[in-house]
Amino acid sequence: MARQENITKKIETRPPIVVVMGHVDHGKTSLLDYIRKTNVTAKEAGGITQSVGAYEIEHQSANSGQTSKITFIDTPGHEAFSKMRARGTKMADLAILVVAADEGVKPQTKEAFGHIQSAKLPFVVAINKIDKLNVNLEKIKSELMAAGVALEGYGGNVSWQAISAKTGEGVQELLDLILLAAELENLKYDPLAQAKGIIIEAQLDNRRGVAVSVIVKDGTLRLSENIATASARGKIKSLENFLGGKVDVLEPSAPALVLGFESLPRIGEEFLTGETAIASGQVLMSAVPKASAVRAEKGLEKINPVRNSSISNGVKIILKADNAGALEALSDMIKSVPSAAKPIEVIDQSVGRINENDFKLAINTKAIIIGFRVNFDPATDNLRRISSVTIIVSEIIYELLKKLEDYLGALDKPNLIGELEVLAFFSAQNKNKQVIGGRISQGLVKNQQKFEVWRNEQSFGQGRILNLQEQKKDVAEAAMGKEIGLLIDADDIIKVGDKLKFYVQ
């Protein structure tokens, strides 16, 4: 029998949801790492948080002696994730603005403060890294005041605390400030109500299907209940707390992982559960086009090589990422990558591994595949070997964008169409015919193509490819990132470290 909703209200105080914001490398994740006594930083590629995570801790107040829960949302500091930071403020009740004492106010500091202001979110300031030498706190406070942050003791009402996420100095006092601010906000919820909250992340798990991270804002989240957002719905088949433990119920302001959605919901959407989810989901879903309809509208359901090849004269890109938030950030950043000669067009984007359909689409549309923190479906092995599709992948977003810029830079040059770095010299039949190995660093390399040899940034000689192989098999061409073997005819003996540059013939 379905639970009756809102017949009886039992209003209780809920823990605060706190978003931690600030400039990249100013210590947001290190602060959470100290608080939780776990090593999140070491698990992040490049030491940068690249997706929204939510964590629940318990803190004993030095003032009251009471133990209270606090949920933290950690947002990425890199400039690519502006939308994710903005959403973080909408999910939270309070914010901590982290500023490094050795660097002061930086661009993402100002951006984070702007998001906090737009959301009218109460916040406190944590001046981090006070363990560094020659720290000038007065200078940092002056910079904050100049940026519009009205600190207590300086004519304003924004509480602040000097801390060291490395040594822990000031962290307990910071948490006391958070609990004090939460009391002023008078946060309440009804445990008897159907649960509702916010989608903070969504991804495709290769084993378990659609895995969705949520924050509960009201009511009680229960196993086996219906769940719906404006774009997706399902039934909760498995419910996990933020530590990965299986649970039957979760109350606000708990972070949770939900398995059971039929498709990926959009991050930032509100979810509802129970009978409310069924009724609301039917109304909301009717206004959202199905994924198949979207793909058909974009010309991707049935590929027409002739039509798709004439979409534009630009560089066509297929985007893949491990989760919805990262995909959104990657899409926004790629649109701003400079390309003088070739405009960029994203023709498809999706969450999950690079699969056979991605390769087929890339082949038919002559697109390149950009992958962020994703691997390859085993079914792609043959296509990867025989196709000339350019694939650019990385675990770190700024490295991925740099690789794309290098690729586009090669295309933007009027004559240069490819470049290879010589990694190995195998043999020489005579002075001219040689067998070498290398990695394509830019563009395309084709069999029988002429090249210039560059050594120490100077043109050294010329030559031609006589045979081109990839994985010991003859190929007509190979793309950026591929390692290939070449039989060449060159003016002089090639050395490891030389570069072969290929031009329009």
C-alpha positions as CSV (number, residue, x, y, z in Angstrom):
1,M,0.0,0.0,0.0
2,A,1.4,3.4,-1.0
3,R,2.4,5.7,1.8
4,Q,0.0,8.6,2.3
5,E,1.8,11.9,1.7
6,N,1.6,15.0,3.9
7,I,-1.4,13.7,5.9
8,T,0.8,14.2,9.0
9,K,3.8,16.5,9.0
10,K,6.6,15.7,11.4
11,I,9.0,18.6,10.9
12,E,12.6,17.9,11.9
13,T,15.9,19.8,11.6
14,R,18.1,18.5,8.8
15,P,21.9,18.8,8.4
16,P,23.3,21.6,6.2
17,I,24.4,20.9,2.6
18,V,27.6,22.9,2.1
19,V,29.3,23.6,-1.2
20,V,33.1,24.2,-1.2
21,M,34.2,26.6,-3.9
22,G,37.3,28.5,-5.0
23,H,40.1,28.7,-7.5
24,V,41.9,25.6,-8.8
25,D,44.7,24.3,-6.5
26,H,43.6,26.5,-3.6
27,G,42.9,23.5,-1.4
28,K,39.2,22.7,-1.6
29,T,39.7,18.9,-2.0
30,S,42.6,18.9,0.5
31,L,40.3,20.6,3.1
32,L,37.6,17.9,2.5
33,D,40.4,15.2,2.6
34,Y,41.4,16.4,6.0
35,I,37.9,16.6,7.3
36,R,37.0,13.1,6.1
37,K,40.4,11.5,7.0
38,T,40.5,9.9,3.5
39,N,42.7,10.4,0.5
40,V,40.5,11.8,-2.2
41,T,43.3,14.0,-3.7
42,A,45.5,11.1,-4.6
43,K,42.6,9.5,-6.5
44,E,42.1,12.5,-8.7
45,A,44.1,12.7,-12.0
46,G,46.5,15.6,-11.8
47,G,45.3,16.4,-8.3
48,I,42.2,18.3,-9.7
49,T,38.6,17.5,-8.8
50,Q,36.8,16.9,-12.1
51,S,33.3,15.9,-11.1
52,V,30.9,16.9,-8.4
53,G,31.2,14.6,-5.3
54,A,29.2,14.7,-2.1
55,Y,30.4,13.6,1.3
56,E,28.7,13.4,4.7
57,I,30.7,13.9,7.9
58,E,30.0,14.2,11.7
59,H,31.4,17.1,13.7
60,Q,31.3,17.7,17.4
61,S,30.8,21.4,18.1
62,A,33.3,22.9,20.5
63,N,30.6,25.3,21.7
64,S,27.7,22.9,22.4
65,G,29.4,19.6,22.5
66,Q,26.7,18.2,20.3
67,T,27.6,16.0,17.3
68,S,26.0,17.1,14.0
69,K,26.1,15.9,10.4
70,I,27.3,18.1,7.6
71,T,27.1,17.2,3.9
72,F,29.8,18.7,1.6
73,I,29.7,19.2,-2.1
74,D,33.1,19.5,-3.7
75,T,33.1,21.4,-7.0
76,P,35.9,21.5,-9.6
77,G,38.1,24.5,-9.6
78,H,39.3,24.3,-13.3
79,E,37.7,27.0,-15.5
80,A,36.1,24.2,-17.7
81,F,33.6,23.4,-15.0
82,S,31.9,26.8,-14.5
83,K,28.3,25.3,-14.9
84,M,29.0,22.6,-12.4
85,R,30.1,25.2,-9.8
86,A,27.0,27.3,-10.5
87,R,24.8,24.2,-10.0
88,G,26.7,23.5,-6.7
89,T,25.4,26.7,-5.2
90,K,21.8,25.8,-6.2
91,M,22.1,22.4,-4.5
92,A,23.6,23.8,-1.2
93,D,22.3,25.6,1.9
94,L,25.7,27.2,2.7
95,A,29.0,27.8,1.0
96,I,32.7,27.9,1.9
97,L,34.8,30.1,-0.3
98,V,38.3,28.8,-0.1
99,V,41.2,31.3,-0.8
100,A,44.9,30.3,-0.7
101,A,46.9,32.5,1.6
102,D,49.9,32.4,-0.7
103,E,48.1,33.3,-3.9
104,G,45.1,35.4,-2.9
105,V,42.0,36.2,-5.0
106,K,42.2,34.6,-8.4
107,P,39.7,34.4,-11.5
108,Q,37.8,31.4,-10.2
109,T,37.7,32.9,-6.7
110,K,35.7,35.9,-8.2
111,E,33.6,33.6,-10.4
112,A,32.7,31.4,-7.3
113,F,31.8,34.5,-5.3
114,G,29.6,35.6,-8.3
115,H,27.8,32.2,-8.2
116,I,27.3,32.5,-4.4
117,Q,25.9,36.0,-4.8
118,S,23.5,35.0,-7.6
119,A,22.2,32.2,-5.5
120,K,21.9,34.4,-2.5
121,L,23.7,31.7,-0.6
122,P,25.0,32.3,3.0
123,F,28.8,31.6,3.1
124,V,31.9,31.7,5.2
125,V,35.5,32.3,3.9
126,A,38.3,29.9,4.6
127,I,41.8,31.4,4.1
128,N,43.8,28.2,3.4
129,K,47.5,27.4,3.4
130,I,48.5,29.5,6.4
131,D,51.3,27.0,7.0
132,K,53.2,28.5,4.0
133,L,56.1,30.9,4.6
134,N,55.7,34.6,4.4
135,V,51.9,34.6,4.3
136,N,50.3,38.0,4.6
137,L,46.7,37.6,5.9
138,E,46.0,41.3,5.8
139,K,46.8,41.4,2.1
140,I,44.4,38.5,1.4
141,K,41.7,40.2,3.4
142,S,42.2,43.4,1.5
143,E,41.9,41.6,-1.8
144,L,38.7,39.9,-0.6
145,M,37.2,43.2,0.4
146,A,38.2,44.7,-2.9
147,A,36.4,41.8,-4.6
148,G,33.2,42.6,-2.7
149,V,33.5,40.1,0.1
150,A,32.5,42.0,3.2
151,L,34.4,40.3,6.1
152,E,33.6,40.5,9.7
153,G,35.8,42.9,11.6
154,Y,36.2,45.0,8.4
155,G,32.7,46.5,8.2
156,G,30.9,43.4,6.9
157,N,29.1,40.3,8.2
158,V,30.9,37.5,6.4
159,S,32.6,35.1,8.9
160,W,36.1,33.9,8.0
161,Q,38.6,31.5,9.4
162,A,42.3,31.1,8.7
163,I,43.1,27.4,8.2
164,S,45.7,24.9,7.0
165,A,44.2,21.9,5.3
166,K,47.6,20.3,5.6
167,T,48.1,20.6,9.3
168,G,44.4,20.9,10.3
169,E,44.9,24.3,12.0
170,G,41.6,26.2,12.2
171,V,39.5,23.4,10.5
172,Q,37.5,22.6,13.6
173,E,36.7,26.3,14.1
174,L,35.6,26.5,10.5
175,L,33.2,23.6,11.0
176,D,31.8,25.4,14.1
177,L,31.2,28.4,11.9
178,I,29.3,26.2,9.5
179,L,27.0,24.8,12.1
180,L,26.4,28.2,13.6
181,A,25.4,29.5,10.2
182,A,23.1,26.5,9.6
183,E,21.3,27.2,12.9
184,L,20.5,30.7,11.6
185,E,19.1,29.2,8.4
186,N,16.6,26.9,10.4
187,L,16.8,24.0,7.9
188,K,13.8,21.6,8.2
189,Y,12.4,18.5,6.5
190,D,9.4,16.1,6.8
191,P,10.6,12.5,7.3
192,L,7.1,11.2,6.5
193,A,7.0,12.9,3.1
194,Q,8.0,11.3,-0.2
195,A,11.6,12.1,-1.0
196,K,12.7,14.8,-3.3
197,G,16.1,16.3,-4.0
198,I,18.6,17.1,-6.7
199,I,20.5,15.0,-9.3
200,I,24.2,15.8,-8.9
201,E,25.7,13.3,-11.3
202,A,24.8,10.6,-13.8
203,Q,26.9,8.0,-15.6
204,L,26.7,4.7,-17.3
205,D,28.2,1.9,-15.3
206,N,29.4,-1.0,-17.5
207,R,28.1,-3.6,-15.0
208,R,25.2,-2.0,-13.3
209,G,23.7,0.4,-15.9
210,V,22.6,3.9,-15.1
211,A,24.1,5.1,-11.8
212,V,22.8,8.4,-10.5
213,S,24.2,10.5,-7.6
214,V,21.6,12.5,-5.7
215,I,21.3,14.7,-2.7
216,V,18.1,14.3,-0.6
217,K,16.5,17.6,0.3
218,D,13.2,16.5,1.9
219,G,11.3,13.4,2.9
220,T,12.8,9.9,3.1
221,L,14.4,8.1,0.2
222,R,13.5,4.4,0.2
223,L,14.5,1.3,-1.7
224,S,12.0,-0.1,-4.3
225,E,10.1,3.2,-4.8
226,N,9.4,4.9,-8.1
227,I,11.7,7.8,-8.9
228,A,11.4,10.5,-11.7
229,T,12.9,13.7,-13.0
230,A,11.8,15.9,-15.9
231,S,13.9,13.8,-18.3
232,A,14.1,10.2,-16.8
233,R,12.3,7.8,-14.5
234,G,12.6,4.4,-13.0
235,K,12.4,2.3,-9.9
236,I,15.1,2.3,-7.2
237,K,16.6,-1.2,-7.5
238,S,19.6,-0.4,-5.3
239,L,20.4,2.4,-2.9
240,E,23.9,3.2,-1.6
241,N,25.2,5.8,0.8
242,F,28.2,8.0,-0.1
243,L,30.6,5.3,1.3
244,G,29.2,2.7,-1.1
245,G,27.3,0.8,1.6
246,K,23.9,-0.6,0.6
247,V,21.0,0.9,2.6
248,D,17.2,0.7,2.6
249,V,16.5,4.3,3.5
250,L,18.2,7.7,3.5
251,E,17.1,11.0,5.0
252,P,18.2,14.6,4.3
253,S,20.8,15.8,3.6
254,A,22.3,12.5,2.6
255,P,24.2,11.9,-0.6
256,A,23.1,8.7,-2.3
257,L,23.8,6.6,-5.4
258,V,20.6,5.3,-7.0
259,L,20.4,2.4,-9.4
260,G,17.2,1.9,-11.4
261,F,16.8,4.8,-13.7
262,E,15.8,3.7,-17.2
263,S,17.9,6.4,-18.8
264,L,20.3,9.1,-17.8
265,P,18.6,12.1,-16.1
266,R,20.0,15.6,-16.5
267,I,22.2,16.8,-13.8
268,G,20.7,19.6,-11.8
269,E,17.2,18.3,-12.1
270,E,14.9,17.8,-9.2
271,F,13.8,14.2,-8.5
272,L,10.6,13.0,-6.8
273,T,9.7,9.5,-5.5
274,G,6.7,7.4,-4.8
275,E,3.2,8.1,-6.3
276,T,4.2,11.7,-6.8
277,A,7.0,10.6,-9.0
278,I,4.7,8.6,-11.2
279,A,2.2,11.4,-11.6
280,S,4.8,14.1,-12.1
281,G,7.0,11.9,-14.3
282,Q,4.2,11.2,-16.8
283,V,3.5,15.0,-17.2
284,L,7.2,16.0,-17.3
285,M,8.4,13.2,-19.6
286,S,5.7,14.0,-22.2
287,A,7.5,17.3,-22.8
288,V,11.0,15.8,-23.2
289,P,11.9,14.3,-26.6
290,K,13.2,10.7,-26.5
291,A,16.9,10.1,-27.1
292,S,16.2,8.3,-30.4
293,A,14.2,11.3,-31.7
294,V,17.0,13.6,-30.8
295,R,19.5,11.4,-32.6
296,A,17.2,11.2,-35.7
297,E,16.7,14.9,-35.7
298,K,20.5,15.4,-35.7
299,G,20.8,12.9,-38.6
300,L,22.6,10.3,-36.5
301,E,20.0,7.5,-36.3
302,K,20.7,6.4,-39.9
303,I,23.9,7.7,-41.2
304,N,23.9,9.1,-44.7
305,P,27.6,9.6,-45.6
306,V,26.9,12.1,-48.5
307,R,24.6,14.3,-46.4
308,N,26.7,14.2,-43.3
309,S,30.0,14.8,-45.1
310,S,28.5,18.1,-46.2
311,I,27.3,19.3,-42.8
312,S,30.1,21.9,-42.8
313,N,33.6,22.6,-44.0
314,G,34.8,22.5,-40.4
315,V,36.2,19.8,-38.1
316,K,33.4,17.4,-37.0
317,I,33.8,16.1,-33.4
318,I,32.2,13.2,-31.5
319,L,32.5,13.7,-27.7
320,K,32.6,11.0,-25.1
321,A,33.0,11.4,-21.3
322,D,32.6,9.2,-18.2
323,N,29.7,11.3,-16.7
324,A,27.2,13.9,-17.7
325,G,28.8,16.8,-15.8
326,A,32.1,16.2,-17.5
327,L,30.5,15.8,-20.9
328,E,28.8,19.2,-20.4
329,A,32.0,20.9,-19.4
330,L,33.9,19.3,-22.3
331,S,31.3,20.4,-24.8
332,D,31.4,24.0,-23.6
333,M,35.2,24.2,-23.6
334,I,35.6,22.6,-27.1
335,K,33.3,25.2,-28.5
336,S,35.7,27.9,-27.3
337,V,38.9,26.2,-28.6
338,P,40.5,28.6,-31.2
339,S,40.6,27.3,-34.8
340,A,41.5,29.9,-37.4
341,A,40.9,27.9,-40.5
342,K,38.5,25.1,-39.5
343,P,35.3,25.8,-37.4
344,I,34.4,23.1,-34.9
345,E,31.1,21.3,-35.0
346,V,30.1,18.7,-32.3
347,I,27.9,16.3,-34.2
348,D,27.3,13.8,-31.3
349,Q,28.1,13.5,-27.6
350,S,27.3,10.8,-25.1
351,V,28.3,9.3,-21.7
352,G,30.2,6.0,-21.7
353,R,33.0,4.1,-23.4
354,I,34.0,4.7,-27.0
355,N,32.0,2.1,-28.8
356,E,31.5,0.6,-32.3
357,N,28.7,3.1,-33.2
358,D,31.0,6.0,-32.4
359,F,33.6,4.6,-34.8
360,K,31.0,4.0,-37.6
361,L,29.7,7.6,-37.2
362,A,33.3,9.0,-37.2
363,I,34.1,7.0,-40.4
364,N,30.9,8.1,-42.2
365,T,31.1,11.7,-41.3
366,K,35.0,12.0,-41.2
367,A,34.8,13.2,-37.6
368,I,37.4,12.9,-34.9
369,I,36.6,11.3,-31.5
370,I,37.4,13.2,-28.3
371,G,37.3,11.1,-25.1
372,F,37.6,12.4,-21.5
373,R,38.3,9.7,-18.8
374,V,36.9,6.9,-21.0
375,N,38.3,3.7,-22.4
376,F,37.3,1.6,-25.5
377,D,34.6,-1.0,-25.8
378,P,36.3,-4.3,-26.7
379,A,34.2,-4.5,-29.9
380,T,36.2,-1.5,-31.3
381,D,39.5,-3.4,-31.5
382,N,39.2,-4.2,-35.2
383,L,37.9,-0.8,-36.2
384,R,40.6,0.9,-34.3
385,R,43.2,-1.1,-36.1
386,I,41.9,-0.7,-39.7
387,S,40.4,2.8,-39.6
388,S,42.1,6.1,-39.9
389,V,39.9,7.8,-37.3
390,T,41.7,10.4,-35.2
391,I,41.2,9.7,-31.5
392,I,42.2,12.1,-28.8
393,V,41.8,10.9,-25.2
394,S,43.1,12.0,-21.8
395,E,42.3,11.8,-18.1
396,I,42.9,15.5,-17.6
397,I,40.8,18.1,-19.3
398,Y,43.4,20.7,-19.9
399,E,45.7,18.1,-21.5
400,L,42.8,17.0,-23.7
401,L,42.2,20.5,-24.9
402,K,45.9,21.1,-25.5
403,K,46.0,18.0,-27.7
404,L,42.9,19.2,-29.6
405,E,44.5,22.7,-30.1
406,D,47.7,21.0,-31.4
407,Y,45.6,19.0,-33.9
408,L,43.7,22.0,-35.1
409,G,46.9,24.1,-35.2
410,A,48.3,21.6,-37.7
411,L,45.2,21.8,-39.8
412,D,45.2,25.6,-39.7
413,K,48.7,25.7,-41.3
414,P,48.2,26.2,-45.1
415,N,50.6,23.3,-46.1
416,L,51.4,21.1,-43.1
417,I,49.0,18.1,-42.9
418,G,50.9,15.8,-40.6
419,E,54.0,15.4,-38.4
420,L,55.7,12.4,-37.0
421,E,58.3,12.1,-34.2
422,V,60.9,9.4,-34.8
423,L,61.0,7.0,-31.8
424,A,63.2,4.2,-33.2
425,F,65.7,3.4,-36.0
426,F,65.6,-0.3,-37.0
427,S,67.8,-0.7,-40.1
428,A,69.1,0.7,-43.3
429,Q,69.3,-1.3,-46.5
430,N,71.6,1.4,-47.9
431,K,72.1,5.1,-47.2
432,N,68.6,5.9,-48.6
433,K,66.3,3.1,-47.7
434,Q,65.6,2.9,-44.0
435,V,63.2,1.3,-41.5
436,I,62.1,3.5,-38.7
437,G,59.3,3.8,-36.1
438,G,57.4,6.8,-34.8
439,R,54.4,8.4,-33.3
440,I,52.1,10.8,-35.3
441,S,52.0,14.0,-33.3
442,Q,49.8,16.1,-35.7
443,G,47.4,15.5,-38.5
444,L,47.5,12.5,-40.9
445,V,50.4,10.5,-42.5
446,K,49.7,8.7,-45.8
447,N,51.6,6.0,-47.6
448,Q,53.8,7.2,-50.5
449,Q,53.8,10.7,-49.1
450,K,56.8,13.0,-49.3
451,F,58.2,14.6,-46.2
452,E,60.8,17.0,-44.8
453,V,63.2,15.9,-42.1
454,W,63.6,18.4,-39.2
455,R,66.4,18.1,-36.7
456,N,67.0,20.6,-33.9
457,E,64.2,22.8,-35.3
458,Q,65.8,23.1,-38.7
459,S,65.0,21.5,-42.0
460,F,67.6,18.7,-42.6
461,G,66.6,16.8,-45.7
462,Q,63.8,15.2,-47.7
463,G,62.3,11.8,-48.3
464,R,59.3,9.7,-49.2
465,I,57.4,6.8,-47.5
466,L,57.7,3.6,-49.4
467,N,55.6,1.5,-47.1
468,L,53.5,2.3,-44.0
469,Q,52.5,-0.2,-41.3
470,E,50.4,-0.1,-38.2
471,Q,50.6,-3.0,-35.8
472,K,52.7,-4.8,-38.5
473,K,49.9,-4.5,-41.1
474,D,50.1,-2.4,-44.2
475,V,47.8,0.7,-44.1
476,A,47.1,3.5,-46.5
477,E,47.1,6.2,-43.8
478,A,47.3,6.7,-40.0
479,A,46.1,9.4,-37.7
480,M,47.4,11.5,-34.9
481,G,48.4,9.5,-31.8
482,K,49.1,6.3,-33.7
483,E,52.5,4.6,-33.6
484,I,53.6,3.3,-37.0
485,G,56.5,1.7,-38.8
486,L,57.8,3.1,-42.0
487,L,60.1,2.0,-44.9
488,I,61.4,5.3,-46.2
489,D,63.7,6.6,-48.9
490,A,65.5,9.6,-47.5
491,D,68.5,11.9,-48.3
492,D,70.4,11.0,-45.1
493,I,70.3,8.6,-42.2
494,I,67.3,9.4,-39.8
495,K,67.9,9.6,-36.1
496,V,65.7,9.1,-33.1
497,G,64.2,12.6,-32.1
498,D,64.0,13.8,-35.7
499,K,60.6,15.0,-37.0
500,L,59.1,14.2,-40.3
501,K,56.8,16.9,-41.6
502,F,54.3,16.2,-44.3
503,Y,52.9,18.8,-46.6
504,V,50.1,19.1,-49.2
505,Q,51.6,17.8,-52.4
